[in-house]
């Protein structure tokens, strides 16, 4: 089986922002992973790129992911939770 190529769809300034973006993508069924060169427990700030977190998604879904992020869409409504 071939590995899907991952590409950067967003660069967040911190882990919290990256988690929000990842949750948005997950809610639309777009799998993503977070990559960072710094340990979040050591660096909680961003200086010259240190502390940044890259949100990575499959290349085949990258355009869709970027569009969702750019438009600031809210997650789809879960009809089963409505009263």
N, C-alpha and C positions, 0 to 999 in steps of 0.2 A: 504494500500500500504506500502511496506517495504522501509525504508530509505536505501540508498546506503551507504556503509561504505567508509569513506574518509581516505586516507593514504597520508603521506608526500612523494612527489616525488622529491622535491628539497628544499634546505635551502639557501636562499639568504642572503647576508650581509646587504642589505638595500632594501627599498621599490622600488626604481627605477629598480634595478636588478630583483626583483620579478615580477614587472609589465611587463618587457621584456619577461620573461619566460612564464607568464600567456598569453601574447599576442601570443606567438609562439604556445602554446597549443590550444588556441582559434581558431587560423587560421587552425588547423588540426581537429577542431570539438571535442576537448577534453575539457569538462567543468572543470574549476578549481576555487578554492577560495584561498585567501591569509589570513594567520593567523599570528598574532604577539602578544607578551605579552606587548610590549611597544608602547606608542603613538608616531607615526612618527613626530608629531609636537613638541614633547618634546625631543625625542632622535633621533638624526640624525647620530649617530655613533654606532658601534658595539663593546662592551666590554664584554667579557665573555658570549656571547650569547645574551646580551641585544641589542635590535634593529634588531635582525635577523627576517626574514620573512619566514614562511614556506608556500610553494606552495603545496596545497592539491588537490588531484584528486580522482575520484572513484577508488576503489580497482580493479575493472574489467578492467580499462584502464591504471593502474599505470605502467605496464611494457612498454606499448607503449609510454607513456609520458616520462618515464625515458630514453628510447632509443632516442626519438627525442631531448631531452635536451642534452644528452651525445654526440650525433652526430652533434649538432649545426646546424640542418637543417634550411633552410630558408622557409618562408611561401610559400604555393603553389601559382602559378601564377593565377591571375584572368584574364581569357581569355577575359572577357567582357570589360576590360579596355585597351586592346591593340588597337593600331591605325592601 
